Amino acid sequence: MEATIPTCRDMAERVTDYLEGALSASSRLGTRMHLFICPSCRRYFDQMRKTIRLLADAPPAPPPDGVAEKVIAAVRRDPQGQPTGD
């Protein structure tokens, strides 16, 4: 298996696949080789990791005003759109 070292532009396109573990073994090896020699891409990948971690830890945004009431009203209706009597 021969890994080719990708360009910085290639790295920007594969950051998500790399972080999700979706690259082939040779692509993963080439990516790691590039990260070893390129401080700019290492910094970019680290920023992406931190962003993903922060977004995963953030609470979901509340729904806009009135949305919760509309969902509850829709759930209380039968398939013909008529109230169920609750």
N, CA and C atoms as an extended XYZ file, in Angstrom:
258
Properties=species:S:1:pos:R:3:atomname:S:1:resname:S:1:resid:I:1 pbc="F F F"
N         0.860       -1.173        0.000 N   MET     1
C         0.000        0.000        0.000 CA  MET     1
C         0.899        1.226        0.000 C   MET     1
N         0.752        2.082       -0.993 N   GLU     2
C         1.552        3.292       -1.085 CA  GLU     2
C         0.652        4.492       -0.856 C   GLU     2
N         1.014        5.311        0.122 N   ALA     3
C         0.222        6.490        0.420 CA  ALA     3
C         0.850        7.704       -0.248 C   ALA     3
N         0.008        8.482       -0.926 N   THR     4
C         0.492        9.737       -1.483 CA  THR     4
C         0.142       10.845       -0.502 C   THR     4
N         1.025       11.812       -0.390 N   ILE     5
C         0.793       12.912        0.539 CA  ILE     5
C        -0.111       13.937       -0.151 C   ILE     5
N        -1.267       14.209        0.427 N   PRO     6
C        -2.208       15.149       -0.184 CA  PRO     6
C        -1.730       16.598       -0.029 C   PRO     6
N        -2.290       17.475       -0.840 N   THR     7
C        -2.010       18.905       -0.730 CA  THR     7
C        -2.856       19.494        0.399 C   THR     7
N        -2.568       20.728        0.766 N   CYS     8
C        -3.374       21.407        1.789 CA  CYS     8
C        -4.828       21.537        1.327 C   CYS     8
N        -5.044       21.788        0.061 N   ARG     9
C        -6.408       21.871       -0.468 CA  ARG     9
C        -7.119       20.520       -0.319 C   ARG     9
N        -6.407       19.439       -0.620 N   ASP    10
C        -6.973       18.098       -0.426 CA  ASP    10
C        -7.342       17.877        1.035 C   ASP    10
N        -6.495       18.367        1.912 N   MET    11
C        -6.724       18.169        3.348 CA  MET    11
C        -8.017       18.852        3.784 C   MET    11
N        -8.267       20.041        3.281 N   ALA    12
C        -9.498       20.754        3.637 CA  ALA    12
C       -10.731       19.971        3.194 C   ALA    12
N       -10.614       19.251        2.086 N   GLU    13
C       -11.745       18.478        1.577 CA  GLU    13
C       -11.939       17.164        2.330 C   GLU    13
N       -10.899       16.665        2.987 N   ARG    14
C       -11.033       15.357        3.641 CA  ARG    14
C       -11.081       15.426        5.150 C   ARG    14
N       -11.098       16.626        5.722 N   VAL    15
C       -11.073       16.746        7.177 CA  VAL    15
C       -12.242       16.000        7.829 C   VAL    15
N       -13.435       16.145        7.302 N   THR    16
C       -14.600       15.483        7.902 CA  THR    16
C       -14.471       13.967        7.826 C   THR    16
N       -14.110       13.449        6.654 N   ASP    17
C       -13.959       12.004        6.505 CA  ASP    17
C       -12.869       11.469        7.434 C   ASP    17
N       -11.791       12.221        7.576 N   TYR    18
C       -10.701       11.792        8.454 CA  TYR    18
C       -11.183       11.732        9.904 C   TYR    18
N       -11.847       12.789       10.358 N   LEU    19
C       -12.293       12.838       11.749 CA  LEU    19
C       -13.385       11.812       12.043 C   LEU    19
N       -14.135       11.420       11.012 N   GLU    20
C       -15.182       10.400       11.189 CA  GLU    20
C       -14.660        8.988       10.969 C   GLU    20
N       -13.389        8.852       10.595 N   GLY    21
C       -12.803        7.530       10.361 CA  GLY    21
C       -13.281        6.891        9.074 C   GLY    21
N       -13.643        7.707        8.080 N   ALA    22
C       -14.215        7.180        6.850 CA  ALA    22
C       -13.219        7.087        5.694 C   ALA    22
N       -11.954        7.356        5.935 N   LEU    23
C       -10.950        7.274        4.872 CA  LEU    23
C       -10.397        5.863        4.754 C   LEU    23
N        -9.949        5.525        3.558 N   SER    24
C        -9.264        4.247        3.366 CA  SER    24
C        -7.944        4.291        4.131 C   SER    24
N        -7.344        3.141        4.312 N   ALA    25
C        -6.088        3.067        5.054 CA  ALA    25
C        -4.998        3.904        4.391 C   ALA    25
N        -4.892        3.850        3.069 N   SER    26
C        -3.849        4.622        2.390 CA  SER    26
C        -4.125        6.123        2.463 C   SER    26
N        -5.384        6.525        2.365 N   SER    27
C        -5.727        7.940        2.483 CA  SER    27
C        -5.478        8.439        3.905 C   SER    27
N        -5.811        7.609        4.874 N   ARG    28
C        -5.574        7.967        6.273 CA  ARG    28
C        -4.076        8.135        6.540 C   ARG    28
N        -3.266        7.233        5.986 N   LEU    29
C        -1.821        7.318        6.155 CA  LEU    29
C        -1.273        8.582        5.497 C   LEU    29
N        -1.719        8.887        4.286 N   GLY    30
C        -1.287       10.101        3.604 CA  GLY    30
C        -1.684       11.347        4.375 C   GLY    30
N        -2.881       11.330        4.939 N   THR    31
C        -3.356       12.461        5.735 CA  THR    31
C        -2.483       12.639        6.962 C   THR    31
N        -2.176       11.560        7.642 N   ARG    32
C        -1.312       11.642        8.830 CA  ARG    32
C         0.080       12.141        8.471 C   ARG    32
N         0.603       11.710        7.332 N   MET    33
C         1.915       12.170        6.898 CA  MET    33
C         1.884       13.678        6.654 C   MET    33
N         0.823       14.153        5.995 N   HIS    34
C         0.697       15.584        5.735 CA  HIS    34
C         0.596       16.354        7.052 C   HIS    34
N        -0.222       15.863        7.985 N   LEU    35
C        -0.370       16.542        9.270 CA  LEU    35
C         0.960       16.601       10.029 C   LEU    35
N         1.784       15.601        9.865 N   PHE    36
C         3.090       15.569       10.522 CA  PHE    36
C         3.992       16.697       10.020 C   PHE    36
N         3.893       17.004        8.716 N   ILE    37
C         4.814       17.990        8.143 CA  ILE    37
C         4.208       19.386        7.982 C   ILE    37
N         2.907       19.552        8.190 N   CYS    38
C         2.247       20.837        7.905 CA  CYS    38
C         1.565       21.406        9.161 C   CYS    38
N         2.201       22.377        9.807 N   PRO    39
C         1.599       22.950       11.009 CA  PRO    39
C         0.268       23.669       10.741 C   PRO    39
N         0.087       24.241        9.567 N   SER    40
C        -1.172       24.933        9.256 CA  SER    40
C        -2.345       23.959        9.212 C   SER    40
N        -2.148       22.825        8.564 N   CYS    41
C        -3.224       21.822        8.500 CA  CYS    41
C        -3.453       21.177        9.861 C   CYS    41
N        -2.391       20.973       10.631 N   ARG    42
C        -2.549       20.440       11.991 CA  ARG    42
C        -3.425       21.377       12.806 C   ARG    42
N        -3.165       22.680       12.706 N   ARG    43
C        -3.951       23.675       13.434 CA  ARG    43
C        -5.414       23.642       12.962 C   ARG    43
N        -5.615       23.554       11.640 N   TYR    44
C        -6.972       23.497       11.086 CA  TYR    44
C        -7.720       22.258       11.583 C   TYR    44
N        -7.077       21.104       11.547 N   PHE    45
C        -7.718       19.875       12.016 CA  PHE    45
C        -8.033       19.970       13.507 C   PHE    45
N        -7.123       20.538       14.286 N   ASP    46
C        -7.374       20.702       15.722 CA  ASP    46
C        -8.561       21.638       15.966 C   ASP    46
N        -8.664       22.713       15.178 N   GLN    47
C        -9.803       23.613       15.301 CA  GLN    47
C       -11.110       22.895       14.975 C   GLN    47
N       -11.090       22.055       13.965 N   MET    48
C       -12.296       21.296       13.605 CA  MET    48
C       -12.681       20.330       14.719 C   MET    48
N       -11.699       19.653       15.301 N   ARG    49
C       -11.984       18.745       16.423 CA  ARG    49
C       -12.632       19.504       17.580 C   ARG    49
N       -12.067       20.660       17.915 N   LYS    50
C       -12.599       21.466       19.018 CA  LYS    50
C       -14.006       21.955       18.698 C   LYS    50
N       -14.243       22.372       17.474 N   THR    51
C       -15.568       22.835       17.067 CA  THR    51
C       -16.595       21.720       17.202 C   THR    51
N       -16.248       20.544       16.726 N   ILE    52
C       -17.158       19.391       16.824 CA  ILE    52
C       -17.459       19.071       18.279 C   ILE    52
N       -16.432       19.089       19.112 N   ARG    53
C       -16.609       18.792       20.538 CA  ARG    53
C       -17.508       19.848       21.199 C   ARG    53
N       -17.285       21.127       20.884 N   LEU    54
C       -18.105       22.191       21.468 CA  LEU    54
C       -19.562       22.090       21.029 C   LEU    54
N       -19.773       21.799       19.754 N   LEU    55
C       -21.145       21.677       19.265 CA  LEU    55
C       -21.856       20.477       19.868 C   LEU    55
N       -21.117       19.412       20.105 N   ALA    56
C       -21.726       18.216       20.694 CA  ALA    56
C       -22.128       18.471       22.143 C   ALA    56
N       -21.396       19.343       22.831 N   ASP    57
C       -21.672       19.622       24.240 CA  ASP    57
C       -22.710       20.720       24.441 C   ASP    57
N       -23.004       21.495       23.395 N   ALA    58
C       -23.923       22.622       23.524 CA  ALA    58
C       -25.363       22.131       23.615 C   ALA    58
N       -26.153       22.771       24.472 N   PRO    59
C       -27.575       22.386       24.526 CA  PRO    59
C       -28.279       22.830       23.245 C   PRO    59
N       -29.315       22.118       22.851 N   PRO    60
C       -30.033       22.518       21.636 CA  PRO    60
C       -30.728       23.861       21.856 C   PRO    60
N       -30.854       24.613       20.799 N   ALA    61
C       -31.537       25.912       20.872 CA  ALA    61
C       -33.025       25.675       21.084 C   ALA    61
N       -33.670       26.529       21.862 N   PRO    62
C       -35.115       26.359       22.047 CA  PRO    62
C       -35.848       26.662       20.742 C   PRO    62
N       -37.004       26.057       20.554 N   PRO    63
C       -37.765       26.330       19.319 CA  PRO    63
C       -38.278       27.764       19.333 C   PRO    63
N       -38.512       28.324       18.156 N   PRO    64
C       -39.081       29.686       18.089 CA  PRO    64
C       -40.445       29.732       18.772 C   PRO    64
N       -40.840       30.931       19.176 N   ASP    65
C       -42.133       31.108       19.848 CA  ASP    65
C       -43.263       30.525       19.013 C   ASP    65
N       -44.137       29.801       19.670 N   GLY    66
C       -45.321       29.266       19.023 CA  GLY    66
C       -45.153       27.893       18.400 C   GLY    66
N       -43.927       27.448       18.180 N   VAL    67
C       -43.708       26.154       17.524 CA  VAL    67
C       -44.155       25.006       18.423 C   VAL    67
N       -43.805       25.049       19.690 N   ALA    68
C       -44.181       23.964       20.612 CA  ALA    68
C       -45.708       23.802       20.651 C   ALA    68
N       -46.413       24.911       20.716 N   GLU    69
C       -47.885       24.850       20.761 CA  GLU    69
C       -48.457       24.242       19.479 C   GLU    69
N       -47.865       24.596       18.325 N   LYS    70
C       -48.327       24.045       17.049 CA  LYS    70
C       -48.081       22.538       16.974 C   LYS    70
N       -46.953       22.082       17.475 N   VAL    71
C       -46.651       20.648       17.462 CA  VAL    71
C       -47.621       19.902       18.365 C   VAL    71
N       -47.846       20.438       19.543 N   ILE    72
C       -48.787       19.789       20.474 CA  ILE    72
C       -50.178       19.728       19.862 C   ILE    72
N       -50.604       20.816       19.234 N   ALA    73
C       -51.929       20.827       18.600 CA  ALA    73
C       -51.993       19.799       17.474 C   ALA    73
N       -50.929       19.672       16.687 N   ALA    74
C       -50.922       18.708       15.582 CA  ALA    74
C       -50.969       17.278       16.101 C   ALA    74
N       -50.287       17.004       17.194 N   VAL    75
C       -50.271       15.651       17.758 CA  VAL    75
C       -51.644       15.280       18.305 C   VAL    75
N       -52.361       16.250       18.780 N   ARG    76
C       -53.684       15.988       19.358 CA  ARG    76
C       -54.771       15.795       18.309 C   ARG    76
N       -54.459       15.963       17.052 N   ARG    77
C       -55.449       15.785       15.984 CA  ARG    77
C       -55.332       14.378       15.399 C   ARG    77
N       -56.442       13.851       14.914 N   ASP    78
C       -56.388       12.541       14.263 CA  ASP    78
C       -55.944       12.732       12.811 C   ASP    78
N       -55.773       11.648       12.039 N   PRO    79
C       -55.285       11.774       10.656 CA  PRO    79
C       -56.146       12.661        9.759 C   PRO    79
N       -57.429       12.831       10.059 N   GLN    80
C       -58.288       13.689        9.256 CA  GLN    80
C       -58.210       15.148        9.711 C   GLN    80
N       -57.366       15.447       10.702 N   GLY    81
C       -57.211       16.809       11.168 CA  GLY    81
C       -58.269       17.223       12.181 C   GLY    81
N       -58.985       16.276       12.720 N   GLN    82
C       -60.021       16.585       13.695 CA  GLN    82
C       -59.481       16.385       15.115 C   GLN    82
N       -59.920       17.222       16.071 N   PRO    83
C       -59.483       17.019       17.449 CA  PRO    83
C       -59.892       15.646       17.957 C   PRO    83
N       -59.068       15.063       18.833 N   THR    84
C       -59.346       13.723       19.348 CA  THR    84
C       -60.210       13.759       20.589 C   THR    84
N       -60.497       14.946       21.134 N   GLY    85
C       -61.356       15.043       22.295 CA  GLY    85
C       -60.609       15.090       23.608 C   GLY    85
N       -59.284       15.206       23.590 N   ASP    86
C       -58.503       15.297       24.838 CA  ASP    86
C       -58.662       16.624       25.499 C   ASP    86
